């Protein structure tokens, strides 16, 4: 059901393109603004969920598996000398360098990749990323020496750069930023399920050791890589293109003529409802390098980056070194036991995502509170892992489960908050650049934990009751930086605000007062949704 909520002489929002504004002035008074009932709007977003979220979940599951299976390869079939470290004669420094090189290239290419995606077809660029990740992932099967492992890890970072922030940017083409946290959480669970499932499946790959002349970890690299190649092609049909205004025909030109078309995300009345609710996406201004420069000098980037730095560093450190930490708790665990004990950490992560993120979207102005509380749980877990009695390994393992639970809501909340702040202030280029910079620069935390901590810190990796203690304490320190940054950001926004930038190229000084996005979603975002009516009282 729709109803009019403005007079016939309403001006159109200033966020529309210059051509759109000129046409509107020539046509005179505009039709009345239409607002749809929230139940009708929710139905449209649920339909989009069914199209986009499963595709994102599958691609993130597979790419996470390809990115992180090197951690499992270090312990697979170690009892017979067929683990990655023994087969390639790797030193601890070789392993740390290989792991860190991925994040070096990732940081360098993350922002350029996302900006290219915003200029080209997001659907095609995402398919390209997944296809290339599959190719490089399969090439790991042939590694024979430390140099080839390091080279492939660097190349993997190059081709996967832009995937994670690109997914966040892609969501803002279909959803208001305040609704993206839950959706990011939905497909972020793929990483957690991937960590759990890959750990369990690796037990099966270990049983394939020697089949076809390949050891267990080589079978793992090969099969995941081939699946990535197939999925990359499938995404060309699966993912929708960015939406067009109702009635506008999609033009296929250039290289797009040679690629398979994909069905529109919405049609009929659903497309009209979405258009009225999210006009900012349909009429965004083309951005320039000058606009990008304004994003890069915005102080709001840096607290968000420091928030991300701590939580993603701990998350990646746990993902890559989880089995190593568990083995340090009890050196008598076998490779299969390590894989089985690794999985519950990410099950706890999954539970936290499903519990916390739907609530944080409904109270989106309290994101720093949700973020900080989850980070405190991680700190408590690391303290348990570090200081629990050595003679009670299960207590220390319980600390790892706490770390997993605390990790879940932090990264999605950080990315959703980035979307909210930068779409309002800088428009589409703000989301594309800021999400990539927060993700890319924040992953310097991953370089820290993979290169400088645990096996990369020989004195700390020495066997004994204090093994990895200093690495754990460093991770606690960077988590404290994340909490402090979220508090600083919250206070700074209260003091300085987050009004739309008037320096965006193409802005009309005569309409500066209209720079706020005035679609249906923007009007509702002025206040938090809260819990609303309980589900049992809603009309079906």
VOGU-3710 file (C-alpha; in Angstrom, 3 decimals, decimal comma):
1> xxxxxxxxxx> 0,000/0,000/0,000  1,318/3,444/-0,907  0,296/6,931/0,114  1,260/10,477/-0,848  3,230/12,423/1,715  4,133/15,664/-0,093  2,586/18,293/-2,296  2,718/18,391/-6,062  5,271/21,179/-6,028  7,935/19,262/-4,097
11> xxxxxxxxxx> 11,472/19,661/-5,418  13,335/16,555/-6,298  16,320/15,640/-4,112  19,668/17,259/-4,876  21,409/13,914/-4,901  20,070/13,102/-8,371  22,241/13,531/-11,440  22,595/16,896/-13,160  20,736/15,670/-16,261  17,887/14,379/-14,140
21> xxxxxxxxxx> 17,628/17,722/-12,339  17,626/19,679/-15,605  14,866/17,531/-17,053  12,818/17,946/-13,905  13,084/21,761/-14,046  11,845/21,735/-17,655  8,861/19,561/-16,803  7,684/21,824/-13,989  5,916/20,515/-10,845  6,717/16,926/-9,956
31> xxxxxxxxxx> 4,330/14,153/-8,914  3,567/13,698/-5,251  6,135/11,806/-3,230  5,067/8,214/-2,616  5,777/6,341/0,605  5,052/2,624/0,825  4,063/0,756/3,952  7,034/-0,701/5,770  5,683/-4,248/5,344  5,660/-3,759/1,562
41> xxxxxxxxxx> 9,207/-2,391/1,609  10,398/-5,265/3,784  8,928/-7,730/1,279  11,014/-6,198/-1,517  14,218/-6,407/0,518  13,478/-10,034/1,401  13,124/-10,775/-2,314  16,519/-9,186/-2,912  17,927/-11,288/-0,057  16,881/-14,458/-1,879
51> xxxxxxxxxx> 18,743/-13,360/-5,004  21,925/-11,793/-3,621  22,764/-13,287/-0,217  22,990/-16,979/-1,306  25,362/-16,028/-4,144  27,512/-13,969/-1,792  27,469/-16,717/0,806  28,710/-19,362/-1,624  31,423/-17,190/-3,161  32,669/-16,015/0,218
61> xxxxxxxxxx> 32,636/-19,571/1,570  34,768/-20,824/-1,298  37,162/-17,872/-1,448  37,645/-18,021/2,325  38,468/-21,711/2,040  41,024/-21,080/-0,715  42,552/-18,152/1,195  42,912/-19,928/4,533  43,501/-23,599/3,699  47,247/-22,979/3,862
71> xxxxxxxxxx> 46,816/-22,907/7,642  45,415/-26,441/7,657  48,023/-27,647/5,144  50,709/-26,979/7,771  49,445/-29,836/9,967  47,730/-32,236/7,514  49,318/-35,723/7,517  52,194/-34,407/9,644  52,554/-37,811/11,292  53,851/-39,267/8,001
81> xxxxxxxxxx> 55,773/-36,171/6,895  53,292/-35,136/4,215  52,393/-31,754/5,672  53,180/-28,544/3,752  56,070/-27,539/5,997  57,879/-30,855/5,714  57,243/-31,388/1,988  58,536/-27,936/1,033  61,183/-27,789/3,807  59,786/-24,502/5,072
91> xxxxxxxxxx> 61,216/-22,571/7,981  59,018/-20,641/10,397  60,111/-17,450/8,619  59,097/-18,900/5,235  55,596/-19,638/6,548  55,180/-16,218/8,146  56,446/-14,455/5,009  54,132/-16,428/2,723  51,131/-15,661/4,911  52,014/-11,959/5,155
101> xxxxxxxxxx> 52,670/-11,493/1,418  49,005/-12,195/0,731  48,010/-9,214/2,848  50,719/-6,969/1,387  49,268/-7,308/-2,125  45,737/-7,234/-0,723  46,354/-3,869/0,954  47,947/-2,427/-2,200  45,227/-3,479/-4,651  42,091/-3,410/-2,482
111> xxxxxxxxxx> 41,061/0,201/-3,147  41,902/0,261/-6,904  39,888/-2,925/-7,386  36,841/-1,485/-5,637  36,999/1,763/-7,595  37,174/-0,177/-10,870  34,119/-2,158/-9,763  32,165/1,070/-9,212  32,998/2,250/-12,751  32,422/-1,078/-14,529
121> xxxxxxxxxx> 29,837/-3,774/-13,939  29,911/-4,895/-10,261  28,484/-8,286/-11,288  31,194/-8,938/-13,886  34,001/-7,694/-11,651  32,906/-9,930/-8,787  32,786/-12,908/-11,168  36,288/-12,029/-12,362  37,581/-12,010/-8,799  36,162/-15,444/-7,964
131> xxxxxxxxxx> 37,344/-17,001/-11,247  40,898/-15,688/-10,743  40,937/-16,861/-7,115  39,994/-20,348/-8,332  42,815/-20,362/-10,898  45,473/-19,272/-8,397  44,057/-21,622/-5,749  44,406/-24,608/-8,085  48,000/-23,586/-8,903  48,939/-24,170/-5,242
141> xxxxxxxxxx> 48,764/-27,890/-6,053  52,042/-27,574/-7,953  54,126/-25,738/-5,337  57,480/-27,401/-4,807  59,541/-24,790/-2,954  59,273/-21,821/-0,630  59,649/-19,255/-3,432  56,693/-20,624/-5,406  54,520/-20,667/-2,284  55,382/-17,024/-1,564
151> xxxxxxxxxx> 54,747/-15,994/-5,179  51,332/-17,644/-5,294  50,312/-16,155/-1,950  51,207/-12,701/-3,289  49,243/-13,312/-6,500  46,288/-14,613/-4,516  46,203/-11,308/-2,644  46,287/-9,420/-5,961  43,315/-11,237/-7,499  41,153/-11,432/-4,363
161> xxxxxxxxxx> 41,668/-7,734/-3,522  38,391/-5,875/-3,634  36,206/-8,902/-2,971  35,283/-8,163/0,653  34,814/-4,361/0,344  33,283/-4,931/-3,091  30,571/-7,075/-1,552  29,874/-4,338/0,988  29,719/-1,710/-1,781  27,499/-3,972/-3,914
171> xxxxxxxxxx> 24,976/-4,236/-1,069  24,581/-0,441/-0,952  23,314/-0,581/-4,558  20,290/-2,516/-3,304  19,896/-1,706/0,419  20,068/1,376/2,661  23,323/1,350/4,674  21,463/0,904/7,970  20,203/-2,447/6,665  23,553/-3,752/5,471
181> xxxxxxxxxx> 24,994/-4,933/8,801  22,700/-7,948/9,043  23,266/-8,820/5,380  27,037/-8,523/5,720  26,719/-10,780/8,748  24,688/-13,325/6,777  27,392/-13,885/4,170  30,190/-13,293/6,683  28,953/-16,492/8,339  30,287/-18,228/5,233
191> xxxxxxxxxx> 33,813/-17,507/6,424  33,035/-19,016/9,809  31,262/-22,042/8,348  34,110/-22,353/5,857  36,677/-22,399/8,663  34,656/-25,080/10,457  33,781/-27,171/7,395  37,218/-26,912/5,803  38,676/-28,097/9,089  36,329/-31,089/9,124
201> xxxxxxxxxx> 36,707/-31,855/5,398  40,479/-31,680/5,706  40,222/-34,878/7,741  38,810/-36,512/4,580  41,535/-35,057/2,382  44,099/-36,526/4,759  42,597/-39,946/4,063  43,216/-39,326/0,320  46,932/-38,915/1,004  48,936/-40,647/-1,753
211> xxxxxxxxxx> 45,996/-41,154/-4,126  46,874/-40,261/-7,712  50,383/-39,332/-6,650  49,154/-36,336/-4,653  49,387/-35,800/-0,902  46,382/-34,723/1,149  46,923/-30,955/1,057  47,484/-31,037/-2,733  44,067/-32,645/-3,230  42,606/-29,918/-1,055
221> xxxxxxxxxx> 44,215/-27,113/-3,081  43,175/-28,678/-6,414  39,525/-29,372/-5,629  38,827/-25,995/-4,029  40,527/-24,225/-6,931  38,458/-26,032/-9,571  35,258/-25,242/-7,671  36,257/-21,565/-7,639  36,699/-21,548/-11,430  33,232/-23,040/-11,964
231> xxxxxxxxxx> 31,622/-20,622/-9,505  33,262/-17,613/-11,180  31,455/-18,431/-14,433  28,170/-19,198/-12,662  28,083/-15,784/-10,969  27,663/-14,101/-14,366  24,117/-15,528/-14,417  23,491/-15,533/-10,676  24,248/-11,976/-9,543  22,043/-9,097/-10,767
241> xxxxxxxxxx> 23,319/-5,899/-12,357  22,902/-2,595/-10,523  19,255/-1,490/-10,683  17,859/0,877/-13,314  14,981/3,362/-12,871  11,596/1,801/-13,730  10,948/1,880/-17,467  14,596/2,376/-18,465  16,011/-0,292/-20,783  19,438/-1,749/-20,085
251> xxxxxxxxxx> 21,918/-1,086/-22,878  24,556/-3,696/-23,640  27,673/-2,144/-25,134  31,383/-2,815/-25,315  32,561/-6,052/-23,738  29,146/-6,508/-22,067  27,688/-7,606/-25,423  29,815/-10,734/-25,247  28,793/-11,735/-21,734  25,592/-13,578/-20,797
261> xxxxxxxxxx> 22,738/-11,348/-19,573  21,313/-11,785/-16,104  17,682/-11,362/-15,009  16,812/-8,036/-13,379  16,790/-8,125/-9,579  13,273/-6,632/-9,392  10,414/-6,136/-11,821  6,911/-4,657/-11,805  5,657/-3,038/-8,622  8,643/-4,388/-6,668
271> xxxxxxxxxx> 10,938/-2,254/-8,831  8,758/0,824/-8,206  8,781/0,262/-4,451  12,563/-0,103/-4,448  12,974/3,012/-6,594  10,932/5,138/-4,190  12,766/3,757/-1,184  16,323/4,091/-2,524  16,406/6,837/-5,189  19,932/7,808/-4,155
281> xxxxxxxxxx> 21,232/4,677/-5,919  19,349/5,290/-9,167  20,456/8,920/-9,541  23,961/8,996/-8,083  26,418/11,502/-9,548  29,332/10,181/-11,595  32,398/10,698/-9,431  35,752/12,218/-10,367  39,279/12,027/-9,004  38,562/15,237/-7,118
291> xxxxxxxxxx> 35,675/13,527/-5,331  37,965/10,622/-4,490  40,470/13,057/-3,037  37,869/14,456/-0,661  37,152/10,925/0,583  40,845/10,213/1,123  41,349/13,298/3,302  38,233/12,727/5,399  39,307/12,191/9,035  36,455/9,712/9,539
301> xxxxxxxxxx> 38,484/7,058/7,708  41,102/6,655/10,403  39,093/5,668/13,490  37,203/3,136/11,361  40,488/1,778/9,998  41,915/1,343/13,505  38,724/-0,409/14,603  39,086/-2,818/11,707  42,858/-3,194/12,233  42,469/-4,836/15,626
311> xxxxxxxxxx> 39,526/-7,147/15,065  40,551/-8,398/11,637  44,120/-8,960/12,841  42,885/-11,163/15,675  40,375/-12,873/13,384  42,918/-13,768/10,714  45,487/-14,715/13,339  42,987/-17,103/14,913  41,989/-18,491/11,514  45,540/-19,133/10,309
321> xxxxxxxxxx> 47,114/-20,127/13,619  44,126/-21,710/15,350  45,403/-25,249/14,936  48,900/-24,110/15,968  47,496/-22,532/19,155  45,484/-25,673/19,935  48,567/-27,844/19,428  50,424/-25,558/21,848  47,696/-26,242/24,411  48,167/-30,017/24,030
331> xxxxxxxxxx> 51,053/-31,225/21,807  49,684/-34,786/21,827  46,715/-33,892/19,559  46,842/-35,587/16,134  46,209/-33,762/12,847  42,640/-35,040/12,649  41,948/-34,055/16,267  43,300/-30,557/15,588  40,959/-30,200/12,598  37,958/-31,347/14,641
341> xxxxxxxxxx> 38,773/-29,013/17,549  39,286/-26,078/15,179  35,692/-26,178/13,877  33,777/-25,218/17,097  35,631/-21,878/17,294  33,840/-20,781/14,119  30,546/-22,308/15,137  30,631/-19,947/18,139  31,439/-17,108/15,732  28,421/-18,057/13,613
351> xxxxxxxxxx> 26,102/-18,111/16,630  27,192/-14,614/17,667  26,589/-13,243/14,160  23,062/-14,636/14,018  22,242/-13,341/17,509  23,788/-9,871/17,503  23,739/-8,396/13,981  19,945/-8,349/13,389  19,638/-6,374/16,642  22,500/-3,989/15,797
361> xxxxxxxxxx> 20,809/-3,094/12,476  17,626/-2,173/14,324  19,659/0,003/16,715  22,151/1,191/14,100  23,119/4,320/16,051  24,552/2,088/18,773  26,965/0,205/16,497  30,047/1,286/18,517  28,468/-0,213/21,642  27,804/-3,556/19,941
371> xxxxxxxxxx> 31,321/-3,468/18,488  33,040/-2,696/21,788  31,137/-5,300/23,805  32,003/-8,030/21,288  35,656/-6,939/21,326  35,718/-7,158/25,129  34,599/-10,788/24,870  37,582/-11,461/22,587  39,924/-9,871/25,126  38,464/-12,013/27,919
381> xxxxxxxxxx> 38,938/-15,122/25,782  42,576/-14,309/25,014  43,244/-13,724/28,715  41,845/-17,182/29,463  43,975/-18,760/26,712  47,051/-16,992/28,073  46,715/-17,440/31,818  44,575/-20,536/32,392  46,533/-23,345/34,107  48,685/-25,359/31,740
391> xxxxxxxxxx> 47,499/-28,589/33,361  43,921/-27,758/32,307  44,068/-27,515/28,477  40,287/-27,542/28,088  39,977/-24,293/30,032  42,385/-22,679/27,569  40,425/-24,158/24,680  37,299/-22,571/26,177  39,079/-19,228/25,893  39,461/-19,805/22,153
401> xxxxxxxxxx> 35,715/-20,430/21,925  35,149/-17,058/23,612  37,443/-15,417/21,058  35,389/-16,985/18,273  32,120/-15,719/19,767  33,459/-12,183/20,139  34,847/-12,070/16,607  31,499/-12,619/14,902  29,740/-9,221/15,140  32,790/-6,948/14,970
411> xxxxxxxxxx> 33,812/-6,917/11,298  30,256/-6,671/9,842  29,383/-3,851/12,248  32,529/-1,959/11,289  31,780/-2,294/7,564  28,109/-1,335/7,994  29,075/1,754/9,997  31,508/2,713/7,227  28,686/2,407/4,672  26,360/4,573/6,772
421> xxxxxxxxxx> 28,886/7,334/7,346  30,413/7,588/3,873  27,345/7,106/1,701  25,663/10,000/3,463  28,747/12,203/3,317  30,292/11,365/-0,079  27,774/9,270/-2,010  28,725/6,225/-4,067  32,438/7,018/-4,341  32,511/7,392/-0,560
431> xxxxxxxxxx> 31,256/3,843/-0,053  33,504/2,351/-2,746  36,679/4,069/-1,543  36,082/4,051/2,219  35,037/0,401/2,453  38,152/-0,580/0,494  40,503/1,639/2,487  39,114/0,518/5,839  39,374/-3,105/4,710  42,744/-2,730/2,993
441> xxxxxxxxxx> 44,584/-0,587/5,531  42,881/-2,431/8,377  44,402/-5,627/7,056  47,780/-4,312/8,117  46,628/-5,915/11,360  46,586/-9,221/9,509  50,175/-8,647/8,395  51,124/-7,979/12,011  49,548/-11,165/13,349  50,707/-13,416/10,505
451> xxxxxxxxxx> 54,286/-12,166/10,164  55,318/-10,881/13,572  53,390/-13,121/15,985  53,172/-16,817/16,863  55,516/-18,830/14,596  56,845/-15,534/13,215  58,164/-14,708/16,711  60,675/-17,513/17,403  61,288/-16,592/21,038  57,552/-16,635/21,723
461> xxxxxxxxxx> 57,014/-19,901/19,814  59,508/-21,832/21,954  57,814/-24,828/23,630  56,920/-24,363/27,277  54,181/-23,085/29,588  54,566/-19,529/28,270  54,381/-20,457/24,579  52,601/-17,726/22,543  51,932/-15,669/25,682  53,477/-12,491/24,309
471> xxxxxxxxxx> 51,673/-12,929/20,960  48,357/-13,210/22,787  49,111/-10,084/24,806  49,946/-8,137/21,643  46,578/-9,172/20,189  44,885/-7,952/23,368  46,684/-4,637/22,926  45,475/-4,089/19,358  41,937/-5,005/20,425  42,121/-2,253/23,038
481> xxxxxxxxxx> 43,088/0,150/20,227  39,949/-0,950/18,344  37,700/-0,225/21,320  39,317/3,175/21,922  38,922/4,064/18,239  35,210/3,234/18,260  34,711/5,496/21,298  36,671/8,323/19,663  34,638/7,953/16,467  31,330/8,019/18,335
491> xxxxxxxxxx> 32,261/11,173/20,263  33,740/12,904/17,191  30,557/12,327/15,189  28,536/13,827/18,022  30,788/16,892/18,059  31,454/17,442/14,332  28,452/15,680/12,776  28,304/13,843/9,460  26,542/16,190/7,065  26,785/15,553/3,281
501> xxxxxxxxxx> 29,887/17,087/1,746  29,124/20,170/-0,379  32,372/19,747/-2,286  31,190/16,807/-4,416  31,710/17,710/-8,067  28,492/18,596/-9,814  26,848/19,950/-6,679  24,728/23,011/-7,253  25,431/25,796/-4,726  21,863/26,998/-5,162
511> xxxxxxxxxx> 20,560/23,693/-3,857  23,021/23,042/-1,045  20,163/22,894/1,392  18,810/19,874/-0,463  21,952/17,767/-0,435  20,478/15,239/1,991  19,144/12,074/0,398  15,350/12,335/0,464  14,232/8,852/-0,493  11,981/6,708/1,671
521> xxxxxxxxxx> 14,855/4,935/3,390  16,562/8,220/4,322  13,385/9,503/5,944  13,095/6,344/8,034  16,794/6,343/8,968  16,298/9,576/10,896  15,336/7,326/13,787  16,184/3,763/14,753  13,764/1,015/13,803  14,019/-0,647/17,205
531> xxxxxxxxxx> 12,250/-3,937/17,683  8,944/-2,665/16,276  5,936/-4,907/16,445  6,550/-8,537/17,397  6,454/-10,945/14,478  3,285/-12,668/15,690  1,271/-9,425/15,443  2,211/-8,646/11,841  -0,127/-9,197/8,932  0,758/-12,058/6,625
//
